Amino acid sequence: MKSRRDLLAGLIFIALAAGFGWEASNYDMGRAIRMGPGFIPMTLAILLALFGVLVILAGMKKNEQVEKTPIPWKGIVLILSALAIFGEFGAALGLVPVVFLGTAIVALASARNSILSSLTIAVSMSALCWLVFKVGLGITLPTFGPLLTFS
């Protein structure tokens, strides 16, 4: 094995696929023409496992030398914070504000993004999510939640 990183990543993908596949097997699979609730999760689990195998195989061909780099704590904290904010305040803030906030925070996790570029990304993503989820799919999450309703 030439790349331990790829081996580890591939094994993680396969382990996650096995877990999701195991849980999906508790649901009716149906058929391709009439899918049951377990069909898509099982299909995705199989695809993830195949992807894990491909990552392992690619790692066998690679000749990798890994440099020690510092752990990117800022990125880890910002991404976990964005996920927590999205999960906790999604319904209270509404779709547009929570996507804006989460995207801006995640974009700031990259050292390559400035505050202006992060805000531009957040505005774009908020508009795209509003178009896709509210206009296109009609989801029930409010556009602006009760915390932002002034009546």
N, C-alpha and C positions, 0 to 999 in steps of 0.2 A: 504494500500500500504506500503510495507516494504522497497522498494528501490526507492527513488525518482529519482536517477540517471537513472535507467533502465526505469522508466516511461517517463522521459524527452527524453531519447535516442529513445525509441520506438515511441513516438509522433513525434519526428523530422523525423524519417524514414517514418512514415505514411504521414506526411505533404509533404516531398519531393516526395514520390510516387504519391500522389494526384496531385502535380504540373506537374510531368512528364507524368502521365496518362492523365491529361487534355490536355496537348499539343499533346500527341501521338494520341488522339482521333480526331485531325484535319487531320490526314493522313489516307489513305486507309489501312485497316487491312489485306485484302486478306484472305487467308486460310493457314492452316499449310503446305499444299502441295505447295502452290504458295503464299508466303508471300508478303504482301505489305510493304511500308516503315514505317508504324506505328506498325507492328506486334511485332518486337523485343523490341522497347521502351515500348510498353504496357505490354508485358510479363515481362520485367524487373521491371516495376512499380508495377505490381501485386506481384511479388516475394519480392520486397522491402517492400511493405505493409505487407505481410505475415510475413516477418522477424521482422518488427516492432511489430506486435502483439505477436510474440513469445518472443521478448525481454521484453515486458510488462508483459506477463504471467510469465516468469522466475523471474522477479523482484518482483512479488507477493509472491513467495515462499522463497525469500532470506531474511535473517535477517542481515541487513547491518549497520555497524557503520562507518561513514566517518570521517577521520581525516583531519584537515585543513593542506594543503601543499602549498608551494609557487607556484606561476604560473611559468611554465617553459618557460620564455621569450626567452631564447636562442634557444630552439627547434622551437618555433613558428616563430621567425624571420628567422631562417635558412630554414625551410620548405617553408615559403612564398617566400623567396628569390630564392630558387631553382625553384619554380613554375614560378616566374616572368622571370628568366633567360631562362628557357625552352621555355616559350611562346614568349618572345621577340627575342631570338637569335637562335631559332631552325633552321630556314632556312639559316641564315647567317653563323652559325658555322658548321652545318651539323649534321647528326644523331649521329655518334660516339662521337664527342667532347661534344655535349650538353647533351647526356645521361651520359657521364663520369662526367661532371661538376655537373649536377643535382644530380646524385646518391652520389657523394662524399660529397656534401653539406648536403644532407638529412641524410647520414650516420653519419656525424659529429654532428647532432642534438641529437643523443643518447649519454648519458654519458658513456655507456658501450663500445663504439667504440673508438679506438685510431686512429691516423692519418693513420697508416699503414693498419689497418683493413678497414678503410673507403676507402682508395685507392684500396685495394684488391677487395672490393665489387664493386667499380666503374668500375674497369677493367673487372671484370666478367660480370657485367650487360651490359657494352658497347658491349662486344663480343657476349653475348646472343642476345641483340637487333639487332645487325648487322646480325647475323645468321637468326633470325626469320623474321625481317622486310625487310631487303635488299635481302638476298639470298632466303629465303622461300617465302615471299609475294611480293617482288619486288616493294616496295613503292617508290614514286617519290622524297622523301626527300633525298638530296645528302648525301653521306657518309661523306665527308668533304666539308663544304660550301665555299662560295666565300671569307670569311674573312681568311680562312686558305689555300687558293690556291695561290701558289707562281709561277707565270708564267711571 
